[in-house]
Amino acid sequence: MYPPLVGDRLGRLLGGLHLDLARGDHRRTVFLAGTGRSGTTWLSGLVNHDRLYRNVFEPFHPGKVGALRGFRSKQYLRPDDRREEFLYPARRVLSGEVRSFWTDRGGALLARRRLVKDVRANLMLGWMADNFPGMPIVLLVRHPGAVVSSRLALEWRDNLDETMEQKELVEDHLLPMEAEILASTEPFERHLFLWCIDNYVPLKQFRPGGLHLCFYENLLLDPETELRRLFGFIGRDFDEGVLRRIGRPSPTSRRETRGDHDAEGWGRGTTGRQLERASEILGLFGLDRVYGEGATPDPSGARALMATGSA
């Protein structure tokens, strides 16, 4: 893979092939967020099945995009943070100014809208809503068992320590759980804590309706209803042609995790003790009200967490 600065230059050259007529206006961006291995690439393909949008792939990756080198791998920002060192690069991303070999993944040749998809921005969604009003934000949530199992199968390293180094994040959201998070050493638990942080923080920052909450399992079980709701939120007409793409794997799916398009819960290799521990960890955050023993979510549990949100 090209280093960030070289990739940025190539992206600017290649970006000329895809004209962004909405450049300069963040309100013409749809922002799709979710934790890694939750199905965001798959969902972005459904939203852009007719190539209406310019695709912008994971621009908040500081190791891949030179303009974002000042961000952490899971940056947390308070909604009222007005530091230009973060606002300026984010403004460039959300208004279509950033082009790079990493981010530019096709889409419409002549685009009047952008679809930005990222798995590193969950902890900034409240900040984005406050600083870039008028931009629809979609949060995709998937069963923690499926996400953790996929990450472990791919031997992903966790970045829990770096995430917990952010004092403002801990002070604002994680003080009651801090001791247990810092004491975790087992990979299963550490990835599960990351899933909880990734989803708990945005749920607590938003009121119902402030962002569109989309559940992976419900997309599989009742795709037309879920996609009609999603399309309505982002301001576009529903096209039944999208339903023909439901069963297609995403470009980032792997053979090791090719069961990705199932509404599965905890993986077969999960032990009884891990299931007990998972219930305890989810309970620390109140997320056991969203995902309990079954494989499907309870949206009312998520809405209850959102009820006191600010955005």
Secondary structure by P-SEA (a helix, b strand, c coil): cccaaaaaaaaaaaccccccccccccccbbbbbbcccccaaaaaaaaaccccccccccccccccccccccccccccccccccccccaaaaaaaaacccccccccccccccccbbbbbbcccccaaaaaaaacccbbbbbbbccaaaaaaaaaaaccccccccccccaaaaaaccccaaaaaaacccaaaaaaaaaaaacaaaaaacccccbbbbbaaaaaacaaaaaaaaaaaabbbbbccccccccccccccccccccccccccccccccaaaaaaaaaaaaaacccccccccccccaaaaaaaaccccc
